[in-house]
Amino acid sequence: MLSMPYRPSTKRNCWPHWRNEVVLSTVSTILANVPRGMPVSELRLLLGEVLGQPTVWLLTHGEAMVSIEQCLKLDELVNRRLGGEPMAYLLGYREFYGRKFTVSPAVLIPRPETELVVDIVKASVGAGALHGEMSASRSASTPSTLDLGTGSGCIAISIALECPRVKVTAVDLSLDALDVATTNQRKLNASVELIQSDWFTALDDRRFDIIVSNPPYVAEGDTHLEQGDLRFEPTQALSSGNDGLTALRKIISEAPTHLLSKGLLALEHGYDQAVAVRELLITAGFATITQHKDIAGIIRVSCGVLP
């Protein structure tokens, strides 16, 4: 078995690198020697990334040769994973709403609960938009949506692709994040206007039918920031003030000046912030407050409609 730490061997033609014997470097040999502390599913994904092949290919090509260079690259990725780096950053992508989105340490890793935001927008624009089928009476209507702090662009791009008649604008303060979002926009052929902005700052007096955001909402100093994937994700996209509500307060207080009448604001927030966010929405003058649970039954998205 592999003993920690897992280090690449300096011996050429030696695989697996943690055993003192020379064996043929094949897919099956590698997968038969899983490093301690790593699920075989992760090793398959990393090996597939190195070989440029889907994991299903590995299952049917066990005798395929793996070059020394590829072995060394796999060693590097395995070491980084055993050091705690997120799989999404090692692979360079994460699936969101059925599509692969490019990610890097410049952006948050898309998470399943955030798909709820896209679901809410789809429902709000009507069933016709879900399938790109519009009646003659609705064809002239082009709802506008703003995504604040877009990061990888996963929310904005998913909305644009799921609801083709919706005009989508997305902003982020980070140019590095916008580079990632631009990559995804082009790769997925989505129509999204990308703007560098500190929340609403660069939008002047523009107004939208829908505003969505997955802002930073973890309290500064929260111990979760030192655990798991969060250790490697951009802090500015995770934490927001002593109570985690600084960004949410700003967005909620300023959103009314950027929403059209009857406009919808939908915000993802922390598992324990539902009550606080509801109160902020009421104070800001929003009506018809609704709160939505994720698949675990936890309220993670709160919405308000501007009167």
HURADA-V498307 format. One record per residue. N is the residue number from 1. SS is DSSP state (H for helix, E for strand, C for the rest). BURIAL is b if it has 16 or more other ideal C-beta (glycine too) atoms within 10 Angstrom, else e. Layout:
BEGIN
n:N ss:SS burial:BURIAL
n:N ss:SS burial:BURIAL
END
This chain:
BEGIN
n:1 ss:C burial:e
n:2 ss:C burial:b
n:3 ss:C burial:e
n:4 ss:C burial:e
n:5 ss:C burial:e
n:6 ss:C burial:b
n:7 ss:C burial:e
n:8 ss:C burial:b
n:9 ss:C burial:b
n:10 ss:C burial:e
n:11 ss:C burial:e
n:12 ss:C burial:e
n:13 ss:C burial:e
n:14 ss:C burial:b
n:15 ss:C burial:b
n:16 ss:C burial:b
n:17 ss:C burial:b
n:18 ss:C burial:b
n:19 ss:C burial:e
n:20 ss:C burial:e
n:21 ss:C burial:e
n:22 ss:C burial:e
n:23 ss:C burial:e
n:24 ss:C burial:e
n:25 ss:C burial:b
n:26 ss:E burial:b
n:27 ss:H burial:b
n:28 ss:H burial:e
n:29 ss:H burial:e
n:30 ss:H burial:b
n:31 ss:H burial:e
n:32 ss:C burial:e
n:33 ss:C burial:b
n:34 ss:C burial:b
n:35 ss:C burial:b
n:36 ss:C burial:e
n:37 ss:C burial:e
n:38 ss:C burial:e
n:39 ss:C burial:e
n:40 ss:H burial:e
n:41 ss:H burial:e
n:42 ss:H burial:b
n:43 ss:H burial:b
n:44 ss:H burial:b
n:45 ss:H burial:b
n:46 ss:H burial:b
n:47 ss:H burial:b
n:48 ss:H burial:b
n:49 ss:H burial:b
n:50 ss:H burial:b
n:51 ss:H burial:b
n:52 ss:C burial:e
n:53 ss:C burial:e
n:54 ss:C burial:e
n:55 ss:H burial:e
n:56 ss:H burial:e
n:57 ss:H burial:e
n:58 ss:H burial:b
n:59 ss:H burial:e
n:60 ss:H burial:e
n:61 ss:C burial:e
n:62 ss:C burial:e
n:63 ss:C burial:e
n:64 ss:C burial:e
n:65 ss:E burial:e
n:66 ss:C burial:b
n:67 ss:C burial:e
n:68 ss:H burial:e
n:69 ss:H burial:e
n:70 ss:H burial:b
n:71 ss:H burial:b
n:72 ss:H burial:e
n:73 ss:H burial:b
n:74 ss:H burial:b
n:75 ss:H burial:b
n:76 ss:H burial:e
n:77 ss:H burial:b
n:78 ss:H burial:b
n:79 ss:H burial:e
n:80 ss:H burial:b
n:81 ss:H burial:b
n:82 ss:H burial:b
n:83 ss:C burial:e
n:84 ss:C burial:e
n:85 ss:C burial:b
n:86 ss:C burial:b
n:87 ss:H burial:b
n:88 ss:H burial:b
n:89 ss:H burial:b
n:90 ss:H burial:b
n:91 ss:H burial:b
n:92 ss:C burial:e
n:93 ss:E burial:b
n:94 ss:E burial:b
n:95 ss:E burial:e
n:96 ss:E burial:b
n:97 ss:C burial:b
n:98 ss:C burial:e
n:99 ss:E burial:b
n:100 ss:E burial:e
n:101 ss:E burial:b
n:102 ss:E burial:b
n:103 ss:C burial:b
n:104 ss:C burial:b
n:105 ss:C burial:e
n:106 ss:C burial:b
n:107 ss:C burial:b
n:108 ss:C burial:b
n:109 ss:C burial:b
n:110 ss:C burial:b
n:111 ss:C burial:b
n:112 ss:H burial:e
n:113 ss:H burial:b
n:114 ss:H burial:b
n:115 ss:H burial:b
n:116 ss:H burial:b
n:117 ss:H burial:b
n:118 ss:H burial:b
n:119 ss:H burial:e
n:120 ss:H burial:b
n:121 ss:H burial:b
n:122 ss:H burial:b
n:123 ss:H burial:e
n:124 ss:H burial:b
n:125 ss:H burial:b
n:126 ss:C burial:e
n:127 ss:H burial:e
n:128 ss:H burial:b
n:129 ss:H burial:b
n:130 ss:H burial:e
n:131 ss:C burial:e
n:132 ss:C burial:e
n:133 ss:C burial:e
n:134 ss:C burial:e
n:135 ss:C burial:e
n:136 ss:C burial:e
n:137 ss:C burial:e
n:138 ss:C burial:e
n:139 ss:C burial:e
n:140 ss:C burial:e
n:141 ss:C burial:e
n:142 ss:C burial:e
n:143 ss:C burial:b
n:144 ss:E burial:b
n:145 ss:E burial:b
n:146 ss:E burial:b
n:147 ss:E burial:b
n:148 ss:E burial:b
n:149 ss:C burial:b
n:150 ss:C burial:b
n:151 ss:C burial:b
n:152 ss:C burial:b
n:153 ss:C burial:b
n:154 ss:H burial:b
n:155 ss:H burial:b
n:156 ss:H burial:b
n:157 ss:H burial:b
n:158 ss:H burial:b
n:159 ss:H burial:b
n:160 ss:H burial:b
n:161 ss:H burial:b
n:162 ss:H burial:b
n:163 ss:C burial:b
n:164 ss:C burial:e
n:165 ss:C burial:b
n:166 ss:C burial:b
n:167 ss:E burial:b
n:168 ss:E burial:b
n:169 ss:E burial:b
n:170 ss:E burial:b
n:171 ss:E burial:b
n:172 ss:E burial:b
n:173 ss:C burial:b
n:174 ss:C burial:b
n:175 ss:H burial:e
n:176 ss:H burial:e
n:177 ss:H burial:b
n:178 ss:H burial:b
n:179 ss:H burial:e
n:180 ss:H burial:b
n:181 ss:H burial:b
n:182 ss:H burial:e
n:183 ss:H burial:b
n:184 ss:H burial:b
n:185 ss:H burial:b
n:186 ss:H burial:e
n:187 ss:H burial:e
n:188 ss:C burial:b
n:189 ss:C burial:e
n:190 ss:C burial:b
n:191 ss:C burial:e
n:192 ss:E burial:b
n:193 ss:E burial:e
n:194 ss:E burial:b
n:195 ss:E burial:e
n:196 ss:E burial:e
n:197 ss:C burial:b
n:198 ss:C burial:e
n:199 ss:C burial:b
n:200 ss:C burial:b
n:201 ss:H burial:e
n:202 ss:H burial:e
n:203 ss:H burial:b
n:204 ss:C burial:e
n:205 ss:C burial:e
n:206 ss:C burial:e
n:207 ss:C burial:b
n:208 ss:E burial:b
n:209 ss:E burial:b
n:210 ss:E burial:b
n:211 ss:E burial:b
n:212 ss:E burial:b
n:213 ss:E burial:b
n:214 ss:C burial:b
n:215 ss:C burial:b
n:216 ss:C burial:b
n:217 ss:C burial:b
n:218 ss:E burial:b
n:219 ss:C burial:b
n:220 ss:C burial:e
n:221 ss:C burial:e
n:222 ss:C burial:b
n:223 ss:H burial:e
n:224 ss:H burial:e
n:225 ss:H burial:b
n:226 ss:H burial:e
n:227 ss:C burial:e
n:228 ss:H burial:e
n:229 ss:H burial:e
n:230 ss:H burial:b
n:231 ss:H burial:e
n:232 ss:C burial:e
n:233 ss:C burial:b
n:234 ss:C burial:b
n:235 ss:H burial:e
n:236 ss:H burial:e
n:237 ss:H burial:b
n:238 ss:C burial:b
n:239 ss:E burial:b
n:240 ss:C burial:b
n:241 ss:C burial:b
n:242 ss:C burial:e
n:243 ss:C burial:e
n:244 ss:C burial:b
n:245 ss:C burial:b
n:246 ss:H burial:b
n:247 ss:H burial:b
n:248 ss:H burial:b
n:249 ss:H burial:b
n:250 ss:H burial:b
n:251 ss:H burial:b
n:252 ss:H burial:b
n:253 ss:H burial:e
n:254 ss:H burial:b
n:255 ss:H burial:b
n:256 ss:H burial:b
n:257 ss:H burial:e
n:258 ss:H burial:b
n:259 ss:E burial:b
n:260 ss:E burial:e
n:261 ss:E burial:e
n:262 ss:E burial:e
n:263 ss:E burial:b
n:264 ss:E burial:b
n:265 ss:E burial:b
n:266 ss:E burial:b
n:267 ss:E burial:b
n:268 ss:E burial:b
n:269 ss:C burial:b
n:270 ss:C burial:b
n:271 ss:C burial:e
n:272 ss:C burial:e
n:273 ss:C burial:b
n:274 ss:H burial:b
n:275 ss:H burial:e
n:276 ss:H burial:b
n:277 ss:H burial:b
n:278 ss:H burial:b
n:279 ss:H burial:e
n:280 ss:H burial:b
n:281 ss:H burial:b
n:282 ss:H burial:e
n:283 ss:H burial:e
n:284 ss:C burial:b
n:285 ss:C burial:e
n:286 ss:E burial:b
n:287 ss:E burial:e
n:288 ss:E burial:e
n:289 ss:E burial:e
n:290 ss:E burial:e
n:291 ss:E burial:b
n:292 ss:E burial:b
n:293 ss:E burial:e
n:294 ss:C burial:b
n:295 ss:C burial:e
n:296 ss:C burial:e
n:297 ss:C burial:e
n:298 ss:C burial:e
n:299 ss:E burial:b
n:300 ss:E burial:b
n:301 ss:E burial:b
n:302 ss:E burial:b
n:303 ss:E burial:b
n:304 ss:E burial:b
n:305 ss:E burial:b
n:306 ss:E burial:b
n:307 ss:C burial:e
END
